């Protein structure tokens, strides 16, 4: 988690640890004045929590990092 926190901070994003979602909390929230928030889940994730948050939010961007070598981005909203 520290590696991702440092990466986004070095790119001039505001990073919050464990921001609230509709259901539960993400590991990191990455914020910018010009982009929609990015919520990062590291390690094991709850499929119920992901489904619920995707279904309840109009615009949401989730980055799932189950292992160091893999990342999955889920986006719902307007491009």
HTML snippet that shows the backbone in 3Dmol.js (N, CA, C, O; Angstrom):
<script src="https://3Dmol.org/build/3Dmol-min.js"></script>
<div id="view" style="width:600px;height:400px;position:relative"></div>
<script>
const pdb = `
ATOM      1  N   UNK A   1       0.832  -1.179   0.000  1.00  0.00           N
ATOM      2  CA  UNK A   1       0.000   0.000   0.000  1.00  0.00           C
ATOM      3  C   UNK A   1       0.884   1.252   0.000  1.00  0.00           C
ATOM      4  O   UNK A   1       0.560   2.249  -0.645  1.00  0.00           O
ATOM      5  N   UNK A   2       1.967   1.190   0.707  1.00  0.00           N
ATOM      6  CA  UNK A   2       2.861   2.347   0.788  1.00  0.00           C
ATOM      7  C   UNK A   2       3.439   2.721  -0.573  1.00  0.00           C
ATOM      8  O   UNK A   2       3.607   3.901  -0.881  1.00  0.00           O
ATOM      9  N   UNK A   3       3.745   1.702  -1.391  1.00  0.00           N
ATOM     10  CA  UNK A   3       4.298   1.956  -2.727  1.00  0.00           C
ATOM     11  C   UNK A   3       3.304   2.726  -3.588  1.00  0.00           C
ATOM     12  O   UNK A   3       3.675   3.696  -4.249  1.00  0.00           O
ATOM     13  N   UNK A   4       2.042   2.299  -3.583  1.00  0.00           N
ATOM     14  CA  UNK A   4       1.020   3.012  -4.368  1.00  0.00           C
ATOM     15  C   UNK A   4       0.757   4.397  -3.803  1.00  0.00           C
ATOM     16  O   UNK A   4       0.580   5.354  -4.557  1.00  0.00           O
ATOM     17  N   UNK A   5       0.730   4.509  -2.492  1.00  0.00           N
ATOM     18  CA  UNK A   5       0.545   5.823  -1.851  1.00  0.00           C
ATOM     19  C   UNK A   5       1.649   6.774  -2.303  1.00  0.00           C
ATOM     20  O   UNK A   5       1.370   7.908  -2.692  1.00  0.00           O
ATOM     21  N   UNK A   6       2.886   6.324  -2.254  1.00  0.00           N
ATOM     22  CA  UNK A   6       4.011   7.168  -2.657  1.00  0.00           C
ATOM     23  C   UNK A   6       3.970   7.505  -4.145  1.00  0.00           C
ATOM     24  O   UNK A   6       4.291   8.626  -4.540  1.00  0.00           O
ATOM     25  N   UNK A   7       3.574   6.531  -4.971  1.00  0.00           N
ATOM     26  CA  UNK A   7       3.497   6.776  -6.411  1.00  0.00           C
ATOM     27  C   UNK A   7       2.498   7.883  -6.726  1.00  0.00           C
ATOM     28  O   UNK A   7       2.834   8.843  -7.420  1.00  0.00           O
ATOM     29  N   UNK A   8       1.282   7.757  -6.224  1.00  0.00           N
ATOM     30  CA  UNK A   8       0.261   8.764  -6.529  1.00  0.00           C
ATOM     31  C   UNK A   8       0.598  10.115  -5.901  1.00  0.00           C
ATOM     32  O   UNK A   8       0.326  11.156  -6.499  1.00  0.00           O
ATOM     33  N   UNK A   9       1.178  10.113  -4.720  1.00  0.00           N
ATOM     34  CA  UNK A   9       1.598  11.372  -4.097  1.00  0.00           C
ATOM     35  C   UNK A   9       2.659  12.069  -4.942  1.00  0.00           C
ATOM     36  O   UNK A   9       2.627  13.291  -5.091  1.00  0.00           O
ATOM     37  N   UNK A  10       3.597  11.307  -5.497  1.00  0.00           N
ATOM     38  CA  UNK A  10       4.656  11.896  -6.320  1.00  0.00           C
ATOM     39  C   UNK A  10       4.113  12.449  -7.636  1.00  0.00           C
ATOM     40  O   UNK A  10       4.764  13.278  -8.272  1.00  0.00           O
ATOM     41  N   UNK A  11       2.921  11.997  -8.054  1.00  0.00           N
ATOM     42  CA  UNK A  11       2.274  12.489  -9.268  1.00  0.00           C
ATOM     43  C   UNK A  11       1.335  13.664  -8.962  1.00  0.00           C
ATOM     44  O   UNK A  11       0.525  14.049  -9.805  1.00  0.00           O
ATOM     45  N   UNK A  12       1.445  14.225  -7.763  1.00  0.00           N
ATOM     46  CA  UNK A  12       0.671  15.399  -7.314  1.00  0.00           C
ATOM     47  C   UNK A  12      -0.820  15.122  -7.124  1.00  0.00           C
ATOM     48  O   UNK A  12      -1.646  16.016  -7.307  1.00  0.00           O
ATOM     49  N   UNK A  13      -1.163  13.892  -6.761  1.00  0.00           N
ATOM     50  CA  UNK A  13      -2.530  13.565  -6.380  1.00  0.00           C
ATOM     51  C   UNK A  13      -2.642  13.644  -4.865  1.00  0.00           C
ATOM     52  O   UNK A  13      -1.663  13.420  -4.153  1.00  0.00           O
ATOM     53  N   UNK A  14      -3.822  13.958  -4.377  1.00  0.00           N
ATOM     54  CA  UNK A  14      -4.095  13.862  -2.941  1.00  0.00           C
ATOM     55  C   UNK A  14      -4.480  12.414  -2.661  1.00  0.00           C
ATOM     56  O   UNK A  14      -5.315  11.841  -3.361  1.00  0.00           O
ATOM     57  N   UNK A  15      -3.879  11.834  -1.653  1.00  0.00           N
ATOM     58  CA  UNK A  15      -4.127  10.430  -1.332  1.00  0.00           C
ATOM     59  C   UNK A  15      -4.654  10.337   0.089  1.00  0.00           C
ATOM     60  O   UNK A  15      -4.068  10.892   1.018  1.00  0.00           O
ATOM     61  N   UNK A  16      -5.766   9.628   0.247  1.00  0.00           N
ATOM     62  CA  UNK A  16      -6.389   9.418   1.553  1.00  0.00           C
ATOM     63  C   UNK A  16      -6.396   7.923   1.858  1.00  0.00           C
ATOM     64  O   UNK A  16      -6.732   7.105   1.001  1.00  0.00           O
ATOM     65  N   UNK A  17      -6.026   7.584   3.070  1.00  0.00           N
ATOM     66  CA  UNK A  17      -6.029   6.185   3.497  1.00  0.00           C
ATOM     67  C   UNK A  17      -7.422   5.836   4.013  1.00  0.00           C
ATOM     68  O   UNK A  17      -7.987   6.561   4.832  1.00  0.00           O
ATOM     69  N   UNK A  18      -7.969   4.729   3.531  1.00  0.00           N
ATOM     70  CA  UNK A  18      -9.268   4.167   3.905  1.00  0.00           C
ATOM     71  C   UNK A  18     -10.440   5.154   3.804  1.00  0.00           C
ATOM     72  O   UNK A  18     -11.120   5.412   4.798  1.00  0.00           O
ATOM     73  N   UNK A  19     -10.676   5.707   2.600  1.00  0.00           N
ATOM     74  CA  UNK A  19     -11.856   6.562   2.427  1.00  0.00           C
ATOM     75  C   UNK A  19     -13.136   5.727   2.421  1.00  0.00           C
ATOM     76  O   UNK A  19     -13.117   4.551   2.058  1.00  0.00           O
ATOM     77  N   UNK A  20     -14.228   6.335   2.818  1.00  0.00           N
ATOM     78  CA  UNK A  20     -15.527   5.654   2.854  1.00  0.00           C
ATOM     79  C   UNK A  20     -16.097   5.488   1.454  1.00  0.00           C
ATOM     80  O   UNK A  20     -15.975   6.369   0.603  1.00  0.00           O
ATOM     81  N   UNK A  21     -16.717   4.349   1.241  1.00  0.00           N
ATOM     82  CA  UNK A  21     -17.510   4.086   0.042  1.00  0.00           C
ATOM     83  C   UNK A  21     -18.949   3.878   0.504  1.00  0.00           C
ATOM     84  O   UNK A  21     -19.227   3.965   1.700  1.00  0.00           O
ATOM     85  N   UNK A  22     -19.868   3.604  -0.422  1.00  0.00           N
ATOM     86  CA  UNK A  22     -21.240   3.298  -0.015  1.00  0.00           C
ATOM     87  C   UNK A  22     -21.272   2.114   0.943  1.00  0.00           C
ATOM     88  O   UNK A  22     -21.995   2.125   1.939  1.00  0.00           O
ATOM     89  N   UNK A  23     -20.485   1.099   0.631  1.00  0.00           N
ATOM     90  CA  UNK A  23     -20.403  -0.088   1.489  1.00  0.00           C
ATOM     91  C   UNK A  23     -18.937  -0.305   1.821  1.00  0.00           C
ATOM     92  O   UNK A  23     -18.159  -0.698   0.952  1.00  0.00           O
ATOM     93  N   UNK A  24     -18.555  -0.060   3.048  1.00  0.00           N
ATOM     94  CA  UNK A  24     -17.187  -0.299   3.487  1.00  0.00           C
ATOM     95  C   UNK A  24     -16.242   0.838   3.160  1.00  0.00           C
ATOM     96  O   UNK A  24     -16.654   1.980   2.954  1.00  0.00           O
ATOM     97  N   UNK A  25     -14.964   0.497   3.116  1.00  0.00           N
ATOM     98  CA  UNK A  25     -13.907   1.460   2.834  1.00  0.00           C
ATOM     99  C   UNK A  25     -12.954   0.876   1.802  1.00  0.00           C
ATOM    100  O   UNK A  25     -12.772  -0.339   1.719  1.00  0.00           O
ATOM    101  N   UNK A  26     -12.355   1.755   1.024  1.00  0.00           N
ATOM    102  CA  UNK A  26     -11.289   1.351   0.110  1.00  0.00           C
ATOM    103  C   UNK A  26      -9.970   1.441   0.869  1.00  0.00           C
ATOM    104  O   UNK A  26      -9.915   2.046   1.939  1.00  0.00           O
ATOM    105  N   UNK A  27      -8.916   0.851   0.335  1.00  0.00           N
ATOM    106  CA  UNK A  27      -7.605   0.982   0.975  1.00  0.00           C
ATOM    107  C   UNK A  27      -7.034   2.381   0.762  1.00  0.00           C
ATOM    108  O   UNK A  27      -6.470   2.971   1.684  1.00  0.00           O
ATOM    109  N   UNK A  28      -7.179   2.910  -0.450  1.00  0.00           N
ATOM    110  CA  UNK A  28      -6.702   4.255  -0.766  1.00  0.00           C
ATOM    111  C   UNK A  28      -7.736   4.989  -1.608  1.00  0.00           C
ATOM    112  O   UNK A  28      -8.446   4.380  -2.408  1.00  0.00           O
ATOM    113  N   UNK A  29      -7.811   6.283  -1.423  1.00  0.00           N
ATOM    114  CA  UNK A  29      -8.570   7.157  -2.301  1.00  0.00           C
ATOM    115  C   UNK A  29      -7.593   8.117  -2.946  1.00  0.00           C
ATOM    116  O   UNK A  29      -6.786   8.738  -2.254  1.00  0.00           O
ATOM    117  N   UNK A  30      -7.653   8.247  -4.260  1.00  0.00           N
ATOM    118  CA  UNK A  30      -6.729   9.101  -4.998  1.00  0.00           C
ATOM    119  C   UNK A  30      -7.565  10.200  -5.646  1.00  0.00           C
ATOM    120  O   UNK A  30      -8.493   9.920  -6.404  1.00  0.00           O
ATOM    121  N   UNK A  31      -7.224  11.460  -5.340  1.00  0.00           N
ATOM    122  CA  UNK A  31      -8.069  12.584  -5.747  1.00  0.00           C
ATOM    123  C   UNK A  31      -7.278  13.619  -6.543  1.00  0.00           C
ATOM    124  O   UNK A  31      -6.090  13.844  -6.311  1.00  0.00           O
ATOM    125  N   UNK A  32      -7.984  14.241  -7.491  1.00  0.00           N
ATOM    126  CA  UNK A  32      -7.442  15.304  -8.313  1.00  0.00           C
ATOM    127  C   UNK A  32      -8.570  16.290  -8.575  1.00  0.00           C
ATOM    128  O   UNK A  32      -9.742  15.915  -8.572  1.00  0.00           O
ATOM    129  N   UNK A  33      -8.217  17.544  -8.801  1.00  0.00           N
ATOM    130  CA  UNK A  33      -9.237  18.547  -9.102  1.00  0.00           C
ATOM    131  C   UNK A  33      -9.825  18.366 -10.501  1.00  0.00           C
ATOM    132  O   UNK A  33     -10.922  18.852 -10.780  1.00  0.00           O
ATOM    133  N   UNK A  34      -9.106  17.675 -11.374  1.00  0.00           N
ATOM    134  CA  UNK A  34      -9.539  17.553 -12.768  1.00  0.00           C
ATOM    135  C   UNK A  34     -10.052  16.174 -13.153  1.00  0.00           C
ATOM    136  O   UNK A  34     -10.532  15.991 -14.272  1.00  0.00           O
ATOM    137  N   UNK A  35      -9.961  15.192 -12.246  1.00  0.00           N
ATOM    138  CA  UNK A  35     -10.386  13.831 -12.567  1.00  0.00           C
ATOM    139  C   UNK A  35     -11.310  13.296 -11.486  1.00  0.00           C
ATOM    140  O   UNK A  35     -11.319  13.780 -10.354  1.00  0.00           O
ATOM    141  N   UNK A  36     -12.088  12.282 -11.862  1.00  0.00           N
ATOM    142  CA  UNK A  36     -12.936  11.606 -10.883  1.00  0.00           C
ATOM    143  C   UNK A  36     -12.057  10.848  -9.893  1.00  0.00           C
ATOM    144  O   UNK A  36     -10.949  10.442 -10.244  1.00  0.00           O
ATOM    145  N   UNK A  37     -12.530  10.651  -8.663  1.00  0.00           N
ATOM    146  CA  UNK A  37     -11.738   9.911  -7.674  1.00  0.00           C
ATOM    147  C   UNK A  37     -11.445   8.486  -8.129  1.00  0.00           C
ATOM    148  O   UNK A  37     -12.245   7.868  -8.832  1.00  0.00           O
ATOM    149  N   UNK A  38     -10.308   7.985  -7.724  1.00  0.00           N
ATOM    150  CA  UNK A  38      -9.907   6.604  -7.960  1.00  0.00           C
ATOM    151  C   UNK A  38      -9.820   5.934  -6.598  1.00  0.00           C
ATOM    152  O   UNK A  38      -9.126   6.417  -5.704  1.00  0.00           O
ATOM    153  N   UNK A  39     -10.525   4.820  -6.445  1.00  0.00           N
ATOM    154  CA  UNK A  39     -10.476   4.064  -5.191  1.00  0.00           C
ATOM    155  C   UNK A  39      -9.675   2.796  -5.436  1.00  0.00           C
ATOM    156  O   UNK A  39      -9.934   2.062  -6.390  1.00  0.00           O
ATOM    157  N   UNK A  40      -8.704   2.542  -4.571  1.00  0.00           N
ATOM    158  CA  UNK A  40      -7.772   1.435  -4.759  1.00  0.00           C
ATOM    159  C   UNK A  40      -8.019   0.384  -3.686  1.00  0.00           C
ATOM    160  O   UNK A  40      -8.056   0.691  -2.495  1.00  0.00           O
ATOM    161  N   UNK A  41      -8.186  -0.856  -4.125  1.00  0.00           N
ATOM    162  CA  UNK A  41      -8.305  -2.014  -3.228  1.00  0.00           C
ATOM    163  C   UNK A  41      -7.072  -2.875  -3.426  1.00  0.00           C
ATOM    164  O   UNK A  41      -6.774  -3.277  -4.551  1.00  0.00           O
ATOM    165  N   UNK A  42      -6.351  -3.164  -2.350  1.00  0.00           N
ATOM    166  CA  UNK A  42      -5.106  -3.917  -2.420  1.00  0.00           C
ATOM    167  C   UNK A  42      -5.283  -5.243  -1.703  1.00  0.00           C
ATOM    168  O   UNK A  42      -5.816  -5.291  -0.595  1.00  0.00           O
ATOM    169  N   UNK A  43      -4.832  -6.325  -2.338  1.00  0.00           N
ATOM    170  CA  UNK A  43      -4.948  -7.650  -1.735  1.00  0.00           C
ATOM    171  C   UNK A  43      -6.328  -8.221  -1.954  1.00  0.00           C
ATOM    172  O   UNK A  43      -6.945  -7.992  -2.994  1.00  0.00           O
ATOM    173  N   UNK A  44      -6.810  -8.962  -0.981  1.00  0.00           N
ATOM    174  CA  UNK A  44      -8.118  -9.600  -1.131  1.00  0.00           C
ATOM    175  C   UNK A  44      -9.230  -8.554  -1.094  1.00  0.00           C
ATOM    176  O   UNK A  44      -9.155  -7.568  -0.361  1.00  0.00           O
ATOM    177  N   UNK A  45     -10.259  -8.794  -1.899  1.00  0.00           N
ATOM    178  CA  UNK A  45     -11.380  -7.862  -1.982  1.00  0.00           C
ATOM    179  C   UNK A  45     -12.681  -8.636  -1.870  1.00  0.00           C
ATOM    180  O   UNK A  45     -12.736  -9.827  -2.179  1.00  0.00           O
ATOM    181  N   UNK A  46     -13.707  -7.966  -1.435  1.00  0.00           N
ATOM    182  CA  UNK A  46     -15.031  -8.555  -1.331  1.00  0.00           C
ATOM    183  C   UNK A  46     -15.795  -8.297  -2.625  1.00  0.00           C
ATOM    184  O   UNK A  46     -16.016  -7.146  -3.001  1.00  0.00           O
ATOM    185  N   UNK A  47     -16.196  -9.365  -3.304  1.00  0.00           N
ATOM    186  CA  UNK A  47     -16.982  -9.192  -4.525  1.00  0.00           C
ATOM    187  C   UNK A  47     -18.324  -8.526  -4.243  1.00  0.00           C
ATOM    188  O   UNK A  47     -18.827  -7.767  -5.072  1.00  0.00           O
ATOM    189  N   UNK A  48     -18.902  -8.801  -3.091  1.00  0.00           N
ATOM    190  CA  UNK A  48     -20.152  -8.150  -2.714  1.00  0.00           C
ATOM    191  C   UNK A  48     -19.952  -6.646  -2.589  1.00  0.00           C
ATOM    192  O   UNK A  48     -20.772  -5.870  -3.079  1.00  0.00           O
ATOM    193  N   UNK A  49     -18.872  -6.228  -1.940  1.00  0.00           N
ATOM    194  CA  UNK A  49     -18.596  -4.799  -1.767  1.00  0.00           C
ATOM    195  C   UNK A  49     -18.352  -4.124  -3.120  1.00  0.00           C
ATOM    196  O   UNK A  49     -18.832  -3.014  -3.350  1.00  0.00           O
ATOM    197  N   UNK A  50     -17.619  -4.778  -4.007  1.00  0.00           N
ATOM    198  CA  UNK A  50     -17.367  -4.210  -5.331  1.00  0.00           C
ATOM    199  C   UNK A  50     -18.668  -4.079  -6.109  1.00  0.00           C
ATOM    200  O   UNK A  50     -18.951  -3.021  -6.671  1.00  0.00           O
ATOM    201  N   UNK A  51     -19.454  -5.135  -6.146  1.00  0.00           N
ATOM    202  CA  UNK A  51     -20.729  -5.106  -6.865  1.00  0.00           C
ATOM    203  C   UNK A  51     -21.643  -4.017  -6.307  1.00  0.00           C
ATOM    204  O   UNK A  51     -22.226  -3.249  -7.072  1.00  0.00           O
ATOM    205  N   UNK A  52     -21.771  -3.945  -5.000  1.00  0.00           N
ATOM    206  CA  UNK A  52     -22.663  -2.969  -4.377  1.00  0.00           C
ATOM    207  C   UNK A  52     -22.236  -1.546  -4.719  1.00  0.00           C
ATOM    208  O   UNK A  52     -23.065  -0.721  -5.104  1.00  0.00           O
ATOM    209  N   UNK A  53     -20.949  -1.260  -4.579  1.00  0.00           N
ATOM    210  CA  UNK A  53     -20.477   0.094  -4.862  1.00  0.00           C
ATOM    211  C   UNK A  53     -20.607   0.449  -6.334  1.00  0.00           C
ATOM    212  O   UNK A  53     -20.924   1.592  -6.662  1.00  0.00           O
ATOM    213  N   UNK A  54     -20.368  -0.503  -7.229  1.00  0.00           N
ATOM    214  CA  UNK A  54     -20.577  -0.244  -8.657  1.00  0.00           C
ATOM    215  C   UNK A  54     -22.047  -0.007  -8.971  1.00  0.00           C
ATOM    216  O   UNK A  54     -22.372   0.815  -9.827  1.00  0.00           O
ATOM    217  N   UNK A  55     -22.932  -0.717  -8.291  1.00  0.00           N
ATOM    218  CA  UNK A  55     -24.357  -0.570  -8.581  1.00  0.00           C
ATOM    219  C   UNK A  55     -24.953   0.710  -7.989  1.00  0.00           C
ATOM    220  O   UNK A  55     -25.927   1.231  -8.532  1.00  0.00           O
ATOM    221  N   UNK A  56     -24.404   1.221  -6.908  1.00  0.00           N
ATOM    222  CA  UNK A  56     -24.985   2.389  -6.235  1.00  0.00           C
ATOM    223  C   UNK A  56     -24.414   3.724  -6.686  1.00  0.00           C
ATOM    224  O   UNK A  56     -25.081   4.749  -6.546  1.00  0.00           O
ATOM    225  N   UNK A  57     -23.202   3.741  -7.221  1.00  0.00           N
ATOM    226  CA  UNK A  57     -22.571   4.993  -7.656  1.00  0.00           C
ATOM    227  C   UNK A  57     -22.862   5.253  -9.128  1.00  0.00           C
ATOM    228  O   UNK A  57     -22.887   4.321  -9.933  1.00  0.00           O
ATOM    229  N   UNK A  58     -23.083   6.519  -9.481  1.00  0.00           N
ATOM    230  CA  UNK A  58     -23.257   6.882 -10.892  1.00  0.00           C
ATOM    231  C   UNK A  58     -21.914   6.889 -11.615  1.00  0.00           C
ATOM    232  O   UNK A  58     -21.806   6.426 -12.750  1.00  0.00           O
ATOM    233  N   UNK A  59     -20.898   7.416 -10.947  1.00  0.00           N
ATOM    234  CA  UNK A  59     -19.547   7.448 -11.495  1.00  0.00           C
ATOM    235  C   UNK A  59     -18.611   6.906 -10.428  1.00  0.00           C
ATOM    236  O   UNK A  59     -18.557   7.436  -9.318  1.00  0.00           O
ATOM    237  N   UNK A  60     -17.878   5.860 -10.756  1.00  0.00           N
ATOM    238  CA  UNK A  60     -16.909   5.299  -9.810  1.00  0.00           C
ATOM    239  C   UNK A  60     -15.784   4.638 -10.603  1.00  0.00           C
ATOM    240  O   UNK A  60     -16.018   4.011 -11.637  1.00  0.00           O
ATOM    241  N   UNK A  61     -14.579   4.789 -10.107  1.00  0.00           N
ATOM    242  CA  UNK A  61     -13.401   4.208 -10.718  1.00  0.00           C
ATOM    243  C   UNK A  61     -12.677   3.417  -9.639  1.00  0.00           C
ATOM    244  O   UNK A  61     -12.178   3.991  -8.671  1.00  0.00           O
ATOM    245  N   UNK A  62     -12.620   2.098  -9.804  1.00  0.00           N
ATOM    246  CA  UNK A  62     -11.972   1.215  -8.838  1.00  0.00           C
ATOM    247  C   UNK A  62     -10.738   0.583  -9.464  1.00  0.00           C
ATOM    248  O   UNK A  62     -10.773   0.126 -10.606  1.00  0.00           O
ATOM    249  N   UNK A  63      -9.653   0.563  -8.711  1.00  0.00           N
ATOM    250  CA  UNK A  63      -8.447  -0.136  -9.127  1.00  0.00           C
ATOM    251  C   UNK A  63      -8.217  -1.259  -8.135  1.00  0.00           C
ATOM    252  O   UNK A  63      -7.961  -1.020  -6.955  1.00  0.00           O
ATOM    253  N   UNK A  64      -8.310  -2.499  -8.631  1.00  0.00           N
ATOM    254  CA  UNK A  64      -8.098  -3.674  -7.792  1.00  0.00           C
ATOM    255  C   UNK A  64      -6.676  -4.173  -8.039  1.00  0.00           C
ATOM    256  O   UNK A  64      -6.279  -4.393  -9.183  1.00  0.00           O
ATOM    257  N   UNK A  65      -5.920  -4.349  -6.967  1.00  0.00           N
ATOM    258  CA  UNK A  65      -4.541  -4.840  -7.066  1.00  0.00           C
ATOM    259  C   UNK A  65      -4.450  -6.093  -6.198  1.00  0.00           C
ATOM    260  O   UNK A  65      -4.042  -6.017  -5.039  1.00  0.00           O
ATOM    261  N   UNK A  66      -4.834  -7.262  -6.761  1.00  0.00           N
ATOM    262  CA  UNK A  66      -4.832  -8.490  -5.966  1.00  0.00           C
ATOM    263  C   UNK A  66      -3.430  -9.015  -5.665  1.00  0.00           C
ATOM    264  O   UNK A  66      -3.203  -9.621  -4.618  1.00  0.00           O
ATOM    265  N   UNK A  67      -2.489  -8.783  -6.585  1.00  0.00           N
ATOM    266  CA  UNK A  67      -1.091  -9.198  -6.437  1.00  0.00           C
ATOM    267  C   UNK A  67      -0.207  -8.070  -6.944  1.00  0.00           C
ATOM    268  O   UNK A  67      -0.683  -7.169  -7.636  1.00  0.00           O
ATOM    269  N   UNK A  68       1.045  -8.113  -6.612  1.00  0.00           N
ATOM    270  CA  UNK A  68       1.969  -7.070  -7.067  1.00  0.00           C
ATOM    271  C   UNK A  68       2.049  -6.980  -8.579  1.00  0.00           C
ATOM    272  O   UNK A  68       2.257  -5.893  -9.118  1.00  0.00           O
ATOM    273  N   UNK A  69       1.888  -8.101  -9.280  1.00  0.00           N
ATOM    274  CA  UNK A  69       2.052  -8.120 -10.723  1.00  0.00           C
ATOM    275  C   UNK A  69       0.780  -7.787 -11.501  1.00  0.00           C
ATOM    276  O   UNK A  69       0.840  -7.636 -12.721  1.00  0.00           O
ATOM    277  N   UNK A  70      -0.363  -7.668 -10.836  1.00  0.00           N
ATOM    278  CA  UNK A  70      -1.639  -7.521 -11.532  1.00  0.00           C
ATOM    279  C   UNK A  70      -2.434  -6.334 -11.003  1.00  0.00           C
ATOM    280  O   UNK A  70      -2.385  -6.001  -9.819  1.00  0.00           O
ATOM    281  N   UNK A  71      -3.160  -5.714 -11.911  1.00  0.00           N
ATOM    282  CA  UNK A  71      -4.103  -4.664 -11.540  1.00  0.00           C
ATOM    283  C   UNK A  71      -5.308  -4.738 -12.481  1.00  0.00           C
ATOM    284  O   UNK A  71      -5.163  -5.001 -13.675  1.00  0.00           O
ATOM    285  N   UNK A  72      -6.478  -4.505 -11.932  1.00  0.00           N
ATOM    286  CA  UNK A  72      -7.719  -4.534 -12.700  1.00  0.00           C
ATOM    287  C   UNK A  72      -8.443  -3.213 -12.430  1.00  0.00           C
ATOM    288  O   UNK A  72      -8.689  -2.866 -11.275  1.00  0.00           O
ATOM    289  N   UNK A  73      -8.780  -2.487 -13.476  1.00  0.00           N
ATOM    290  CA  UNK A  73      -9.494  -1.231 -13.309  1.00  0.00           C
ATOM    291  C   UNK A  73     -10.949  -1.436 -13.715  1.00  0.00           C
ATOM    292  O   UNK A  73     -11.235  -1.956 -14.794  1.00  0.00           O
ATOM    293  N   UNK A  74     -11.855  -1.027 -12.851  1.00  0.00           N
ATOM    294  CA  UNK A  74     -13.291  -1.060 -13.131  1.00  0.00           C
ATOM    295  C   UNK A  74     -13.792   0.371 -13.115  1.00  0.00           C
ATOM    296  O   UNK A  74     -13.564   1.108 -12.155  1.00  0.00           O
ATOM    297  N   UNK A  75     -14.475   0.763 -14.182  1.00  0.00           N
ATOM    298  CA  UNK A  75     -14.963   2.124 -14.290  1.00  0.00           C
ATOM    299  C   UNK A  75     -16.433   2.116 -14.667  1.00  0.00           C
ATOM    300  O   UNK A  75     -16.862   1.356 -15.534  1.00  0.00           O
ATOM    301  N   UNK A  76     -17.194   2.969 -14.005  1.00  0.00           N
ATOM    302  CA  UNK A  76     -18.600   3.153 -14.350  1.00  0.00           C
ATOM    303  C   UNK A  76     -18.856   4.643 -14.404  1.00  0.00           C
ATOM    304  O   UNK A  76     -18.563   5.357 -13.445  1.00  0.00           O
ATOM    305  N   UNK A  77     -19.403   5.125 -15.521  1.00  0.00           N
ATOM    306  CA  UNK A  77     -19.712   6.540 -15.632  1.00  0.00           C
ATOM    307  C   UNK A  77     -19.572   7.047 -17.034  1.00  0.00           C
ATOM    308  O   UNK A  77     -19.550   6.276 -17.993  1.00  0.00           O
ATOM    309  N   UNK A  78     -19.478   8.357 -17.149  1.00  0.00           N
ATOM    310  CA  UNK A  78     -19.341   9.021 -18.436  1.00  0.00           C
ATOM    311  C   UNK A  78     -17.874   9.201 -18.772  1.00  0.00           C
ATOM    312  O   UNK A  78     -17.068   9.541 -17.906  1.00  0.00           O
ATOM    313  N   UNK A  79     -17.527   8.970 -20.038  1.00  0.00           N
ATOM    314  CA  UNK A  79     -16.159   9.213 -20.485  1.00  0.00           C
ATOM    315  C   UNK A  79     -16.043  10.585 -21.087  1.00  0.00           C
ATOM    316  O   UNK A  79     -14.961  10.978 -21.524  1.00  0.00           O
TER     317      UNK A  79
END
`;
const viewer = $3Dmol.createViewer("view");
viewer.addModel(pdb, "pdb");
viewer.setStyle({}, {cartoon: {color: "spectrum"}});
viewer.zoomTo();
viewer.render();
</script>
